[in-house]
């Protein structure tokens, strides 16, 4: 039987999808990208913010139509939306044949089997459980990079965030399991490991009584075939000297750090339940730039949080202008039920939230262009991602660019290159977020 698997939301969700695919392959199922050929459809959903929730619901409704008009025999909904709204899904979308919670995705084969027998299974094991998957993952990213989810859940309880409710408390994956998984990814051709979790910086505190991310990084660096290791989702207040030292000294670790700060007004940071103020943020960013001079810093911000005034917005704009982040994204605040911030009385109008988001992104665009132009003449190592159709050019990424969220490098060359190749590229031009270059001629030195 053919299965179509649709993965929505974040890269952490994608890891769960890839593990489900591995389990289903071991059960003998085949896979298809064509919904018209699918006997079974599995949708791994997201509900982190309103837009993600809407996308998940629309996808379920779209696939539900195939139950009536196509060959689809079973429609299964997994992930965060299923965890959060199982009763509503069951009531409002009768075409759904089964639901799988965030901590129960290793039960996917059983739920599909039941659905094919006409039974509607709802598998929701303890949300604080860590699923065990014995089958090898199926990499869906093209093969040359892969995400390694090092922990599940979160204990921070920021006032805007529903993750602790749908993903449970923070629990680290044992170090030896991660090393083994990384070795398997390397054997499958993965050259860039991207470490992800709701928060990577406190990895190991629940298992080992200490922050073990530096130890994990050093062990991953020993794996043959892995050339880049990238770290995402580092809460700034949890960054340790040991982590900074590991990034500095381990050649395989990209000089890149994703530190979601959300805001820079002390008043708003406090209302968000964050653990830092602006003074501390400036100190942490300054330390990172001093210790690792070539570091690329990415951050994420929220515009229009409840109670945010024009003054708070201007404080944030000034901070962005001063810090000059290499990479930056902004979300307009999403009022999520079952979170403290949703009950705050001073909600900001959607139009104002979006206008403030756009103002921040316009400012960042100028900063980004200036930084891109400063790269002209530099020689950078680039991982090739693919070919530009109909041109003698390829697209790739530098150490400064995480896949899917950051910029690209357009490489002009007559050479035949493959996805996953590493080449040295001299930058010849710049766009707001992307670079243009050509293969560096080593003989011209």
KEPA-133385 format. One record per residue (C-alpha): x, y, z. Coordinates in steps of 0.25 Angstrom, whole numbers, plus 5000, padded with zeros to 4 digits. Example, Ala and Ser with C-alpha at 12.3 -4.5 7.8 and 13.67 -1.06 7.14 Angstrom:
504949825031 505549965029 
***
This chain:
500050005000 500450144997 500650255008 500650405006 501250465018 501150625019 502050685030 501650825034 502350925044 503750925050 504950845047 504750775061 503350725055 504150675042 505050585051 503750515056 503250505042 504550435037 504450345049 503050305046 503450285031 504550185036 503550105044 502550095033 503650055023 504049945033 502549905032 502649885017 501850015013 502250085000 502250244999 501750334989 501750484987 500450484978 499250494987 498450424976 499250294978 499150294993 498450185000 498750245013 499050395017 499850435029 499850585033 500850625044 500250755049 500750885055 499950985064 501051075070 500451205065 499051235058 499651225043 500251095046 498951045052 498151095040 499051025030 498950895038 497450905038 497350935023 498250825020 497450725027 496150775021 496750765007 497250625009 495950585015 495250615001 496150494996 495350405005 494150434997 494750454983 496050374983 496650234986 497050285000 496550185011 497150245023 497450385028 498350395040 498650525048 499850535056 500650635064 500350765071 498950795066 498550655069 499150665083 498450795086 497050775078 496850625077 495350635082 495050755072 495650675061 494950555064 493650625065 493750725053 494550645043 493950505043 494750465031 495950465040 496250315044 497250325055 498050425063 499450415069 499950505080 501350565080 501950465090 501250345082 501750355068 502450215070 501050155070 500750205056 500750065049 499750015060 498850135057 498850115042 498649965044 497349995052 496850095042 496949995031 496149905039 495050015041 495450045055 495750195059 496950195069 497350315077 498750285082 499150385093 500150335103 500850415114 501250545108 502550535116 502950405110 504050395100 503650305088 504650195085 504850165070 505750045066 505550065051 506550155043 506050295039 505750335025 506450465022 505450555014 506450675013 507150635001 508150545008 509350645010 508850705023 507950655034 507350705047 507750635060 506650655071 507450655084 506350675094 504750685094 503850785102 504150905110 504150955124 504251105122 502751135121 502851265114 501451335115 501251335100 501551185097 500751065097 501950965095 502050915109 500550875108 500650795095 502150745096 502250725111 503450765120 504850765116 505550625114 506850605107 507150485098 508350405104 509650445098 510050305093 508750295086 508950425079 510350385075 509850255069 508750335061 509750435056 510650315051 509550255044 509250395038 510650405033 510650265027 509350315019 510150425013 509850545023 511050645024 510350755032 509750715045 508750825051 508450815066 507050845069 506150845082 505150945088 506450985095 507850925092 508650995102 508050925115 508350785108 508650685118 508250755131 507150655134 508050535131 509450575135 509250685145 509950785136 509950845123 510450745114 510350805100 511850835099 512150695102 511150645092 511750745081 513150685083 512650545082 511950575069 513150645063 513850505064 512850445054 513550425040 512750485029 512150595037 512750735032 511850835039 511050835052 510050955054 509350985067 507951045067 507051095078 508051145089 507451225100 508451335102 508451325117 508851175117 510051195108 511251155116 512751175114 512951035111 511951045100 512651165094 513951095095 513450975088 512951065077 514251135076 515151015076 514450905069 514650925054 513450845049 512450945058 511951055049 512251195055 510751215056 509751225067 508251235067 507851315080 506351345080 506251475089 504751515085 504851655090 505851765095 504851845104 505051805119 503651825122 503151735110 504251635113 503751625127 502251605123 502751495113 503351415125 504751425118 505951415127 506851525122 506751675121 507351765110 508651795118 508851645119 508551625105 509551725100 510651665109 510351525104 510451575089 511651655092 512351535098 512051445087 512551545076 513851565084 514051415087 513651375073 513951495063 513351425051 512151375057 510751395050 509651425060 508251395057 507051435065 505551435065 504651545070 503151555073 502451685070 501151735076 501251655089 500051695098 500351825105 501451865095 501452015093 502052105082 503152135092 503451985094 503451965079 504452075077 505352015088 505351885080 505651955067 506852035073 507351895079 507251835065 507951945059 509051945069 509251795070 509351775055 508951625055 509351555043 508051475042 506751515048 505251475047 504051545053 502651485056 501451565059 500951525072 499851405072 498851405083 498851255087 497851195096 498251125109 499451225110 499551335120 499751445110 498451415103 497751465115 498451595116 497551705114 498351805106 498451725093 499051795081 498151815068 498651725057 498851835048 499851895058 500551765060 500751745045 501251885043 502251875054 502751745049 502951805035 503651925041 504651835048 504851745035 505051875027 506151915036 506751775036 506751775021 507651895021 508551835032 508651705024 508951775011 510151845017 510651725023 510551645010 511251755003 512351745013 512651605009 513051644995 514451584992 514351485003 514651335000 513551245007 513351105008 512051065002 511150945002 510450924989 508950904990 508550894975 508650944961 507951064956 507051014944 507551054930 508851124935 510251094938 510051134953 509751064966 509151104979 509851074992 509951115007 511151165015 511351145030 510551265033 509251205027 508351105032 507451035022 506051085020 506251205028 507451285024 508151325011 508751254999 509951274990 509851274975 511151204970 511451234955 512251124949 512451034937 512850914947 511950794949 511550804964 510650714972 509750744984 510550724997 511950764990 512750864998 513450974989 514251094992 513551214986 513951364985 512851464987 512651554975 511351614978 510251634989 508751644990 507951675002 507951535008 508751454997 510151454992 510751434977 512051374975 512951284966 513851164969 515151214975 516351194967 517451144976 518451154966 518251304965 518751324979 
***
